[in-house]
Amino acid sequence: MTDPRTATTPRGEQHYAESDALTDARDLTSRVAANTLAQLVAPSLRVVLGIVLIAALSRRLGVDGLGEYALVFTYVALFNVVFNDWGLCTIVLREISRRPDDRSSLISSAAAFQAVISLASYLLMLGGLLFIGYSRAVTHASIVYGLTLFAGPMTVLALPLQAELRLSELMLPSVAQVVLNFALSIAVLAAGGPLVALAAASLGAVAVQSIWIARLTWRYGGPWRTAFSATSLRRWRRLAFEAWPIGVASTLKMAWQQGPVMVLGAVSLGATGLFHAANRVPQQIVVLPLAMNATMFPLLARSWHRDRDRFAVQLDRLVGGTLFVVVPGVVFGVATAGMLVRVLLGPEFAAAATPYALLLVAAGLLFPIIFLAEALNAAGFQRLNLWILAALTPLMTALVIVLALRAGATGVAAALCIGYGAYLAALAGGAIVRLGRAAPLAALGAAIIAAAAGALAVALTSSAGGIVAGTMGAAAAVLVFALLRRDVVMAMVRVVGWRRFSNGRVVLQEALDGQRAT
């Protein structure tokens, strides 16, 4: 077998040996920071453009039209998570991070498996439309946008880049998708196009991204002629057995995230429109921990397998570092919710201020939730996360229905805050049991105390106005967290401050290298 560290190794196989090369602490820190920075470019751009887009959508479509728009994307997202994303990518990423020798055949087999799953998911989605009484506009738009389910195999093909911390090569396709989706959607709104045209605009952007990713990553799979062989089919069964707990957990998470929109859709399209408008910014913020997890998951899987002490440090820095930024941001956002909603959405959506503040808190809770759940998955305890969700989902469902009927969008937002708080507490308890000393209790405790200090500062200075109160609250949260976890703050300063220019060059160079390699 060719030594993957020699100069004659093909480029595709060089990526597979990166896990052995990333042993130098300085190189690893630089690569982690650069990889995370690359992952934040497209989500950050999506947040900014998403704010502008929701403002345009709310003014052009109105409350009821925005409710129909939300139903289309919620319905397709439901099938994307419930059926299309059955935990396969998580298991494949974990395996290729731990055991890089068999990556080519594993990737080709998993991509073929995902293609079959995507086809079945789309057919099920079409069947569901026959039994749901959506309007003709929502039905046609769902049929069009549902074609994005077939982008699933591209995600599998890109997993080697994620395992070797080279996601910067996917930065340009991701940015192109965000910009193209925004430009096409604005063009449709300017032309007064129907709902199905908005769905087609989003589909076109995803199609361009998928084709671009396929050109970049096709070389990582192979041999493709064996993708549907008997050996590959046996591997499908093993992958399905490992992935099903994550798949069911993802389904329950989707029920938590998208179920409230479905419930509100049955109660009132106006309430659905208010909730969608209030949730637009918090929903965009959640892509940030997902991007960070894309960098850290392979490292956590590798360190749990090889060095448990290193796993504990990585998880503590991940949770603590993000909460140091998130908690002050949430405090400021809640204090300025009324002003922001009026400016962004207009007076017609003034009632969305309270749901927005509650959903912002829920988004903040999702940061540690995502990291703790993925840490358990990386350590092989994916079934624990499933049992927690299975126990909480009936309670969450009842709470959403009751509060939706009583208080509409505000009630559903409050239900999400309560549910996510209970989920985080249960995950922390599970981490203590399964991860032992690696559970990031110090980071969680510091965040709770900092949030309380920020809320107190906002209450004391509320008479001075939202911006002043929010600024004072955020400053109090930063100060308290820094006093409690000085080590986390200093680690962030070293990584962000000392390496920011070097990391920017690494991101740009790897992105350009990835395009030239095709």
Secondary structure as a PSIPRED ss2 file (coil, helix, strand):
# PSIPRED VFORMAT (PSIPRED V4.0)

   1 M C   1.000  0.000  0.000
   2 T C   1.000  0.000  0.000
   3 D C   1.000  0.000  0.000
   4 P C   1.000  0.000  0.000
   5 R C   1.000  0.000  0.000
   6 T C   1.000  0.000  0.000
   7 A C   1.000  0.000  0.000
   8 T C   1.000  0.000  0.000
   9 T C   1.000  0.000  0.000
  10 P C   1.000  0.000  0.000
  11 R H   0.000  1.000  0.000
  12 G H   0.000  1.000  0.000
  13 E H   0.000  1.000  0.000
  14 Q H   0.000  1.000  0.000
  15 H H   0.000  1.000  0.000
  16 Y H   0.000  1.000  0.000
  17 A C   1.000  0.000  0.000
  18 E H   0.000  1.000  0.000
  19 S H   0.000  1.000  0.000
  20 D H   0.000  1.000  0.000
  21 A H   0.000  1.000  0.000
  22 L C   1.000  0.000  0.000
  23 T C   1.000  0.000  0.000
  24 D C   1.000  0.000  0.000
  25 A H   0.000  1.000  0.000
  26 R H   0.000  1.000  0.000
  27 D H   0.000  1.000  0.000
  28 L H   0.000  1.000  0.000
  29 T H   0.000  1.000  0.000
  30 S H   0.000  1.000  0.000
  31 R H   0.000  1.000  0.000
  32 V H   0.000  1.000  0.000
  33 A H   0.000  1.000  0.000
  34 A H   0.000  1.000  0.000
  35 N H   0.000  1.000  0.000
  36 T H   0.000  1.000  0.000
  37 L H   0.000  1.000  0.000
  38 A H   0.000  1.000  0.000
  39 Q H   0.000  1.000  0.000
  40 L H   0.000  1.000  0.000
  41 V H   0.000  1.000  0.000
  42 A H   0.000  1.000  0.000
  43 P H   0.000  1.000  0.000
  44 S H   0.000  1.000  0.000
  45 L H   0.000  1.000  0.000
  46 R H   0.000  1.000  0.000
  47 V H   0.000  1.000  0.000
  48 V H   0.000  1.000  0.000
  49 L H   0.000  1.000  0.000
  50 G H   0.000  1.000  0.000
  51 I H   0.000  1.000  0.000
  52 V H   0.000  1.000  0.000
  53 L H   0.000  1.000  0.000
  54 I H   0.000  1.000  0.000
  55 A H   0.000  1.000  0.000
  56 A H   0.000  1.000  0.000
  57 L H   0.000  1.000  0.000
  58 S H   0.000  1.000  0.000
  59 R H   0.000  1.000  0.000
  60 R H   0.000  1.000  0.000
  61 L H   0.000  1.000  0.000
  62 G H   0.000  1.000  0.000
  63 V H   0.000  1.000  0.000
  64 D H   0.000  1.000  0.000
  65 G H   0.000  1.000  0.000
  66 L H   0.000  1.000  0.000
  67 G H   0.000  1.000  0.000
  68 E H   0.000  1.000  0.000
  69 Y H   0.000  1.000  0.000
  70 A H   0.000  1.000  0.000
  71 L H   0.000  1.000  0.000
  72 V H   0.000  1.000  0.000
  73 F H   0.000  1.000  0.000
  74 T H   0.000  1.000  0.000
  75 Y H   0.000  1.000  0.000
  76 V H   0.000  1.000  0.000
  77 A H   0.000  1.000  0.000
  78 L H   0.000  1.000  0.000
  79 F H   0.000  1.000  0.000
  80 N H   0.000  1.000  0.000
  81 V H   0.000  1.000  0.000
  82 V H   0.000  1.000  0.000
  83 F H   0.000  1.000  0.000
  84 N H   0.000  1.000  0.000
  85 D C   1.000  0.000  0.000
  86 W C   1.000  0.000  0.000
  87 G C   1.000  0.000  0.000
  88 L H   0.000  1.000  0.000
  89 C H   0.000  1.000  0.000
  90 T H   0.000  1.000  0.000
  91 I H   0.000  1.000  0.000
  92 V H   0.000  1.000  0.000
  93 L H   0.000  1.000  0.000
  94 R H   0.000  1.000  0.000
  95 E H   0.000  1.000  0.000
  96 I H   0.000  1.000  0.000
  97 S H   0.000  1.000  0.000
  98 R H   0.000  1.000  0.000
  99 R C   1.000  0.000  0.000
 100 P H   0.000  1.000  0.000
 101 D H   0.000  1.000  0.000
 102 D H   0.000  1.000  0.000
 103 R H   0.000  1.000  0.000
 104 S H   0.000  1.000  0.000
 105 S H   0.000  1.000  0.000
 106 L H   0.000  1.000  0.000
 107 I H   0.000  1.000  0.000
 108 S H   0.000  1.000  0.000
 109 S H   0.000  1.000  0.000
 110 A H   0.000  1.000  0.000
 111 A H   0.000  1.000  0.000
 112 A H   0.000  1.000  0.000
 113 F H   0.000  1.000  0.000
 114 Q H   0.000  1.000  0.000
 115 A H   0.000  1.000  0.000
 116 V H   0.000  1.000  0.000
 117 I H   0.000  1.000  0.000
 118 S H   0.000  1.000  0.000
 119 L H   0.000  1.000  0.000
 120 A H   0.000  1.000  0.000
 121 S H   0.000  1.000  0.000
 122 Y H   0.000  1.000  0.000
 123 L H   0.000  1.000  0.000
 124 L H   0.000  1.000  0.000
 125 M H   0.000  1.000  0.000
 126 L H   0.000  1.000  0.000
 127 G H   0.000  1.000  0.000
 128 G H   0.000  1.000  0.000
 129 L H   0.000  1.000  0.000
 130 L H   0.000  1.000  0.000
 131 F H   0.000  1.000  0.000
 132 I C   1.000  0.000  0.000
 133 G C   1.000  0.000  0.000
 134 Y C   1.000  0.000  0.000
 135 S C   1.000  0.000  0.000
 136 R H   0.000  1.000  0.000
 137 A H   0.000  1.000  0.000
 138 V H   0.000  1.000  0.000
 139 T H   0.000  1.000  0.000
 140 H H   0.000  1.000  0.000
 141 A H   0.000  1.000  0.000
 142 S H   0.000  1.000  0.000
 143 I H   0.000  1.000  0.000
 144 V H   0.000  1.000  0.000
 145 Y H   0.000  1.000  0.000
 146 G H   0.000  1.000  0.000
 147 L H   0.000  1.000  0.000
 148 T H   0.000  1.000  0.000
 149 L H   0.000  1.000  0.000
 150 F H   0.000  1.000  0.000
 151 A H   0.000  1.000  0.000
 152 G H   0.000  1.000  0.000
 153 P H   0.000  1.000  0.000
 154 M H   0.000  1.000  0.000
 155 T H   0.000  1.000  0.000
 156 V H   0.000  1.000  0.000
 157 L H   0.000  1.000  0.000
 158 A C   1.000  0.000  0.000
 159 L H   0.000  1.000  0.000
 160 P H   0.000  1.000  0.000
 161 L H   0.000  1.000  0.000
 162 Q H   0.000  1.000  0.000
 163 A H   0.000  1.000  0.000
 164 E C   1.000  0.000  0.000
 165 L C   1.000  0.000  0.000
 166 R C   1.000  0.000  0.000
 167 L H   0.000  1.000  0.000
 168 S H   0.000  1.000  0.000
 169 E H   0.000  1.000  0.000
 170 L H   0.000  1.000  0.000
 171 M H   0.000  1.000  0.000
 172 L H   0.000  1.000  0.000
 173 P H   0.000  1.000  0.000
 174 S H   0.000  1.000  0.000
 175 V H   0.000  1.000  0.000
 176 A H   0.000  1.000  0.000
 177 Q H   0.000  1.000  0.000
 178 V H   0.000  1.000  0.000
 179 V H   0.000  1.000  0.000
 180 L H   0.000  1.000  0.000
 181 N H   0.000  1.000  0.000
 182 F H   0.000  1.000  0.000
 183 A H   0.000  1.000  0.000
 184 L H   0.000  1.000  0.000
 185 S H   0.000  1.000  0.000
 186 I H   0.000  1.000  0.000
 187 A H   0.000  1.000  0.000
 188 V H   0.000  1.000  0.000
 189 L H   0.000  1.000  0.000
 190 A H   0.000  1.000  0.000
 191 A H   0.000  1.000  0.000
 192 G C   1.000  0.000  0.000
 193 G C   1.000  0.000  0.000
 194 P C   1.000  0.000  0.000
 195 L H   0.000  1.000  0.000
 196 V H   0.000  1.000  0.000
 197 A H   0.000  1.000  0.000
 198 L H   0.000  1.000  0.000
 199 A H   0.000  1.000  0.000
 200 A H   0.000  1.000  0.000
 201 A H   0.000  1.000  0.000
 202 S H   0.000  1.000  0.000
 203 L H   0.000  1.000  0.000
 204 G H   0.000  1.000  0.000
 205 A H   0.000  1.000  0.000
 206 V H   0.000  1.000  0.000
 207 A H   0.000  1.000  0.000
 208 V H   0.000  1.000  0.000
 209 Q H   0.000  1.000  0.000
 210 S H   0.000  1.000  0.000
 211 I H   0.000  1.000  0.000
 212 W H   0.000  1.000  0.000
 213 I H   0.000  1.000  0.000
 214 A H   0.000  1.000  0.000
 215 R H   0.000  1.000  0.000
 216 L H   0.000  1.000  0.000
 217 T H   0.000  1.000  0.000
 218 W H   0.000  1.000  0.000
 219 R H   0.000  1.000  0.000
 220 Y H   0.000  1.000  0.000
 221 G C   1.000  0.000  0.000
 222 G C   1.000  0.000  0.000
 223 P C   1.000  0.000  0.000
 224 W H   0.000  1.000  0.000
 225 R H   0.000  1.000  0.000
 226 T H   0.000  1.000  0.000
 227 A C   1.000  0.000  0.000
 228 F C   1.000  0.000  0.000
 229 S C   1.000  0.000  0.000
 230 A H   0.000  1.000  0.000
 231 T H   0.000  1.000  0.000
 232 S H   0.000  1.000  0.000
 233 L H   0.000  1.000  0.000
 234 R H   0.000  1.000  0.000
 235 R H   0.000  1.000  0.000
 236 W H   0.000  1.000  0.000
 237 R H   0.000  1.000  0.000
 238 R H   0.000  1.000  0.000
 239 L H   0.000  1.000  0.000
 240 A H   0.000  1.000  0.000
 241 F H   0.000  1.000  0.000
 242 E H   0.000  1.000  0.000
 243 A H   0.000  1.000  0.000
 244 W H   0.000  1.000  0.000
 245 P H   0.000  1.000  0.000
 246 I H   0.000  1.000  0.000
 247 G H   0.000  1.000  0.000
 248 V H   0.000  1.000  0.000
 249 A H   0.000  1.000  0.000
 250 S H   0.000  1.000  0.000
 251 T H   0.000  1.000  0.000
 252 L H   0.000  1.000  0.000
 253 K H   0.000  1.000  0.000
 254 M H   0.000  1.000  0.000
 255 A H   0.000  1.000  0.000
 256 W H   0.000  1.000  0.000
 257 Q H   0.000  1.000  0.000
 258 Q H   0.000  1.000  0.000
 259 G H   0.000  1.000  0.000
 260 P H   0.000  1.000  0.000
 261 V H   0.000  1.000  0.000
 262 M H   0.000  1.000  0.000
 263 V H   0.000  1.000  0.000
 264 L H   0.000  1.000  0.000
 265 G H   0.000  1.000  0.000
 266 A H   0.000  1.000  0.000
 267 V H   0.000  1.000  0.000
 268 S C   1.000  0.000  0.000
 269 L H   0.000  1.000  0.000
 270 G H   0.000  1.000  0.000
 271 A H   0.000  1.000  0.000
 272 T H   0.000  1.000  0.000
 273 G H   0.000  1.000  0.000
 274 L H   0.000  1.000  0.000
 275 F H   0.000  1.000  0.000
 276 H H   0.000  1.000  0.000
 277 A H   0.000  1.000  0.000
 278 A H   0.000  1.000  0.000
 279 N H   0.000  1.000  0.000
 280 R H   0.000  1.000  0.000
 281 V H   0.000  1.000  0.000
 282 P H   0.000  1.000  0.000
 283 Q H   0.000  1.000  0.000
 284 Q H   0.000  1.000  0.000
 285 I H   0.000  1.000  0.000
 286 V C   1.000  0.000  0.000
 287 V H   0.000  1.000  0.000
 288 L H   0.000  1.000  0.000
 289 P H   0.000  1.000  0.000
 290 L H   0.000  1.000  0.000
 291 A H   0.000  1.000  0.000
 292 M H   0.000  1.000  0.000
 293 N H   0.000  1.000  0.000
 294 A H   0.000  1.000  0.000
 295 T H   0.000  1.000  0.000
 296 M H   0.000  1.000  0.000
 297 F H   0.000  1.000  0.000
 298 P H   0.000  1.000  0.000
 299 L H   0.000  1.000  0.000
 300 L H   0.000  1.000  0.000
 301 A H   0.000  1.000  0.000
 302 R H   0.000  1.000  0.000
 303 S H   0.000  1.000  0.000
 304 W H   0.000  1.000  0.000
 305 H H   0.000  1.000  0.000
 306 R H   0.000  1.000  0.000
 307 D C   1.000  0.000  0.000
 308 R H   0.000  1.000  0.000
 309 D H   0.000  1.000  0.000
 310 R H   0.000  1.000  0.000
 311 F H   0.000  1.000  0.000
 312 A H   0.000  1.000  0.000
 313 V H   0.000  1.000  0.000
 314 Q H   0.000  1.000  0.000
 315 L H   0.000  1.000  0.000
 316 D H   0.000  1.000  0.000
 317 R H   0.000  1.000  0.000
 318 L H   0.000  1.000  0.000
 319 V H   0.000  1.000  0.000
 320 G H   0.000  1.000  0.000
 321 G H   0.000  1.000  0.000
 322 T H   0.000  1.000  0.000
 323 L H   0.000  1.000  0.000
 324 F H   0.000  1.000  0.000
 325 V H   0.000  1.000  0.000
 326 V H   0.000  1.000  0.000
 327 V H   0.000  1.000  0.000
 328 P H   0.000  1.000  0.000
 329 G H   0.000  1.000  0.000
 330 V H   0.000  1.000  0.000
 331 V H   0.000  1.000  0.000
 332 F H   0.000  1.000  0.000
 333 G H   0.000  1.000  0.000
 334 V H   0.000  1.000  0.000
 335 A H   0.000  1.000  0.000
 336 T C   1.000  0.000  0.000
 337 A H   0.000  1.000  0.000
 338 G H   0.000  1.000  0.000
 339 M H   0.000  1.000  0.000
 340 L H   0.000  1.000  0.000
 341 V H   0.000  1.000  0.000
 342 R H   0.000  1.000  0.000
 343 V H   0.000  1.000  0.000
 344 L H   0.000  1.000  0.000
 345 L H   0.000  1.000  0.000
 346 G C   1.000  0.000  0.000
 347 P H   0.000  1.000  0.000
 348 E H   0.000  1.000  0.000
 349 F H   0.000  1.000  0.000
 350 A H   0.000  1.000  0.000
 351 A H   0.000  1.000  0.000
 352 A H   0.000  1.000  0.000
 353 A H   0.000  1.000  0.000
 354 T H   0.000  1.000  0.000
 355 P H   0.000  1.000  0.000
 356 Y H   0.000  1.000  0.000
 357 A H   0.000  1.000  0.000
 358 L H   0.000  1.000  0.000
 359 L H   0.000  1.000  0.000
 360 L H   0.000  1.000  0.000
 361 V H   0.000  1.000  0.000
 362 A H   0.000  1.000  0.000
 363 A H   0.000  1.000  0.000
 364 G H   0.000  1.000  0.000
 365 L H   0.000  1.000  0.000
 366 L H   0.000  1.000  0.000
 367 F H   0.000  1.000  0.000
 368 P H   0.000  1.000  0.000
 369 I H   0.000  1.000  0.000
 370 I H   0.000  1.000  0.000
 371 F H   0.000  1.000  0.000
 372 L H   0.000  1.000  0.000
 373 A H   0.000  1.000  0.000
 374 E H   0.000  1.000  0.000
 375 A H   0.000  1.000  0.000
 376 L H   0.000  1.000  0.000
 377 N H   0.000  1.000  0.000
 378 A H   0.000  1.000  0.000
 379 A C   1.000  0.000  0.000
 380 G C   1.000  0.000  0.000
 381 F C   1.000  0.000  0.000
 382 Q H   0.000  1.000  0.000
 383 R H   0.000  1.000  0.000
 384 L H   0.000  1.000  0.000
 385 N H   0.000  1.000  0.000
 386 L H   0.000  1.000  0.000
 387 W H   0.000  1.000  0.000
 388 I H   0.000  1.000  0.000
 389 L H   0.000  1.000  0.000
 390 A H   0.000  1.000  0.000
 391 A H   0.000  1.000  0.000
 392 L H   0.000  1.000  0.000
 393 T H   0.000  1.000  0.000
 394 P H   0.000  1.000  0.000
 395 L H   0.000  1.000  0.000
 396 M H   0.000  1.000  0.000
 397 T H   0.000  1.000  0.000
 398 A H   0.000  1.000  0.000
 399 L H   0.000  1.000  0.000
 400 V H   0.000  1.000  0.000
 401 I H   0.000  1.000  0.000
 402 V H   0.000  1.000  0.000
 403 L H   0.000  1.000  0.000
 404 A H   0.000  1.000  0.000
 405 L H   0.000  1.000  0.000
 406 R H   0.000  1.000  0.000
 407 A H   0.000  1.000  0.000
 408 G H   0.000  1.000  0.000
 409 A H   0.000  1.000  0.000
 410 T H   0.000  1.000  0.000
 411 G H   0.000  1.000  0.000
 412 V H   0.000  1.000  0.000
 413 A H   0.000  1.000  0.000
 414 A H   0.000  1.000  0.000
 415 A H   0.000  1.000  0.000
 416 L H   0.000  1.000  0.000
 417 C H   0.000  1.000  0.000
 418 I H   0.000  1.000  0.000
 419 G H   0.000  1.000  0.000
 420 Y H   0.000  1.000  0.000
 421 G H   0.000  1.000  0.000
 422 A H   0.000  1.000  0.000
 423 Y H   0.000  1.000  0.000
 424 L H   0.000  1.000  0.000
 425 A H   0.000  1.000  0.000
 426 A H   0.000  1.000  0.000
 427 L H   0.000  1.000  0.000
 428 A H   0.000  1.000  0.000
 429 G H   0.000  1.000  0.000
 430 G H   0.000  1.000  0.000
 431 A H   0.000  1.000  0.000
 432 I H   0.000  1.000  0.000
 433 V H   0.000  1.000  0.000
 434 R H   0.000  1.000  0.000
 435 L H   0.000  1.000  0.000
 436 G H   0.000  1.000  0.000
 437 R H   0.000  1.000  0.000
 438 A H   0.000  1.000  0.000
 439 A C   1.000  0.000  0.000
 440 P C   1.000  0.000  0.000
 441 L H   0.000  1.000  0.000
 442 A H   0.000  1.000  0.000
 443 A H   0.000  1.000  0.000
 444 L H   0.000  1.000  0.000
 445 G H   0.000  1.000  0.000
 446 A H   0.000  1.000  0.000
 447 A H   0.000  1.000  0.000
 448 I H   0.000  1.000  0.000
 449 I H   0.000  1.000  0.000
 450 A H   0.000  1.000  0.000
 451 A H   0.000  1.000  0.000
 452 A H   0.000  1.000  0.000
 453 A H   0.000  1.000  0.000
 454 G H   0.000  1.000  0.000
 455 A H   0.000  1.000  0.000
 456 L H   0.000  1.000  0.000
 457 A H   0.000  1.000  0.000
 458 V H   0.000  1.000  0.000
 459 A H   0.000  1.000  0.000
 460 L H   0.000  1.000  0.000
 461 T H   0.000  1.000  0.000
 462 S H   0.000  1.000  0.000
 463 S H   0.000  1.000  0.000
 464 A H   0.000  1.000  0.000
 465 G C   1.000  0.000  0.000
 466 G H   0.000  1.000  0.000
 467 I H   0.000  1.000  0.000
 468 V H   0.000  1.000  0.000
 469 A H   0.000  1.000  0.000
 470 G H   0.000  1.000  0.000
 471 T H   0.000  1.000  0.000
 472 M H   0.000  1.000  0.000
 473 G H   0.000  1.000  0.000
 474 A H   0.000  1.000  0.000
 475 A H   0.000  1.000  0.000
 476 A H   0.000  1.000  0.000
 477 A H   0.000  1.000  0.000
 478 V H   0.000  1.000  0.000
 479 L H   0.000  1.000  0.000
 480 V H   0.000  1.000  0.000
 481 F H   0.000  1.000  0.000
 482 A H   0.000  1.000  0.000
 483 L H   0.000  1.000  0.000
 484 L H   0.000  1.000  0.000
 485 R C   1.000  0.000  0.000
 486 R H   0.000  1.000  0.000
 487 D H   0.000  1.000  0.000
 488 V H   0.000  1.000  0.000
 489 V H   0.000  1.000  0.000
 490 M H   0.000  1.000  0.000
 491 A H   0.000  1.000  0.000
 492 M H   0.000  1.000  0.000
 493 V H   0.000  1.000  0.000
 494 R H   0.000  1.000  0.000
 495 V H   0.000  1.000  0.000
 496 V H   0.000  1.000  0.000
 497 G H   0.000  1.000  0.000
 498 W H   0.000  1.000  0.000
 499 R H   0.000  1.000  0.000
 500 R H   0.000  1.000  0.000
 501 F H   0.000  1.000  0.000
 502 S H   0.000  1.000  0.000
 503 N H   0.000  1.000  0.000
 504 G H   0.000  1.000  0.000
 505 R H   0.000  1.000  0.000
 506 V H   0.000  1.000  0.000
 507 V H   0.000  1.000  0.000
 508 L H   0.000  1.000  0.000
 509 Q H   0.000  1.000  0.000
 510 E H   0.000  1.000  0.000
 511 A H   0.000  1.000  0.000
 512 L H   0.000  1.000  0.000
 513 D H   0.000  1.000  0.000
 514 G H   0.000  1.000  0.000
 515 Q H   0.000  1.000  0.000
 516 R H   0.000  1.000  0.000
 517 A C   1.000  0.000  0.000
 518 T C   1.000  0.000  0.000
